[in-house]
Amino acid sequence: MFDRDKVQRTTAAIVAALIFSSVSVSAAVGPARSLETAPAQVAQVQDADRANA
């Protein structure tokens, strides 16, 4: 028969691997999502002659 300790270790390892993989995927997706929804910013440079016109 199966050794109960081995089955518990295997199950725990599978659960831990699923948790770690989902955490790493969400850590990678989080910053990508924040960049895609950020508004585009355009830099503007003013000439010295026209700055206070």
C-alpha positions, -999 to +999 in steps of 0.1 A: +000+000+000+009+037+000+029+052+027+007+078+043+036+101+051+048+101+015+014+109+002+010+138+027+045+152+017+036+149-020+003+166-015+019+194+006+046+199-021+020+201-049-001+226-029+031+247-021+041+247-058+007+259-069+007+287-043+042+298-052+035+298-090+003+317-085+021+343-063+048+347-089+024+351-117+004+377-098+036+395-089+045+397-126+010+407-138+004+435-111+030+460-124+021+452-161-015+461-153-006+493-136+015+504-166-013+496-191-038+518-174-015+548-166-022+578-187+004+589-213+024+619-202+038+643-227+067+665-217+064+702-226+093+726-229+087+764-228+110+789-246+125+816-224+109+843-246+074+828-243+075+815-208+058+845-191+039+858-221 
